[in-house]
Amino acid sequence: GRKMIIRAILNQCLSQSSVIPLIGAKLMSSVENNWRYQLLETMRVFPNFITPEEEASLFDEVEPYMKRLRYEFSHWDD
């Protein structure tokens, strides 16, 4: 079930030896306090973090909930 999927994902994450940092120095023009710069400096991408089957399982679990949500017209990120 869900606990087994989460445990498998965490185990896979912890066992990853190659972590690729995404550094946004080229994208950000010396604005060190910019949130985008900070995000890119701390973001990590884990190649093959989950399998296609795990992705489909997670999507199938979340999709019904997301379909029931109403669209919010006033977003905090506008």
C-alpha positions in Angstrom: 0.0 0.0 0.0 0.9 3.6 0.5 3.4 3.0 3.3 5.3 0.5 1.2 5.5 3.0 -1.7 6.7 5.8 0.6 9.3 3.4 2.2 10.5 2.3 -1.2 10.9 5.9 -2.4 12.8 6.9 0.8 15.1 3.9 0.5 15.8 4.7 -3.1 16.5 8.4 -2.2 18.9 7.4 0.6 20.7 4.9 -1.6 21.3 7.4 -4.4 25.0 8.1 -4.6 25.0 10.5 -7.5 23.2 13.8 -6.8 23.2 16.5 -9.4 23.2 20.1 -8.1 21.5 22.7 -10.3 23.5 25.9 -9.9 21.9 29.0 -11.4 24.9 31.3 -11.5 24.6 31.7 -15.3 20.8 32.5 -15.0 21.1 35.0 -12.2 23.0 38.2 -12.8 24.8 38.8 -9.5 21.5 39.2 -7.5 22.5 37.0 -4.6 19.4 37.7 -2.5 17.0 36.7 -5.4 14.8 33.8 -4.4 15.4 32.1 -7.8 19.1 32.2 -7.2 18.7 30.7 -3.7 16.4 28.1 -5.1 18.7 27.0 -7.8 21.7 27.0 -5.4 19.9 24.5 -3.1 17.9 22.5 -5.6 18.8 18.8 -6.1 17.7 16.5 -8.9 17.9 12.8 -8.2 18.0 10.9 -11.5 15.6 7.9 -11.6 14.3 8.9 -8.1 11.1 6.8 -8.6 10.2 4.2 -11.2 7.5 4.9 -13.8 5.3 2.4 -11.9 5.8 4.3 -8.6 5.1 7.6 -10.5 1.8 6.2 -11.9 0.8 4.9 -8.4 1.4 8.2 -6.8 -0.4 10.0 -9.5 -3.4 7.6 -9.2 -3.5 8.3 -5.5 -3.4 12.1 -5.8 -5.5 12.7 -8.9 -8.9 12.0 -7.4 -8.2 14.5 -4.6 -6.9 17.2 -7.0 -10.0 16.8 -9.2 -12.2 17.7 -6.3 -10.4 20.9 -5.5 -11.9 24.2 -6.7 -9.8 26.6 -8.6 -8.6 29.5 -6.5 -8.8 32.8 -8.3 -6.6 34.7 -5.9 -3.3 33.0 -5.8 -0.4 33.8 -3.4 2.0 33.5 -6.2 0.6 36.0 -8.7 
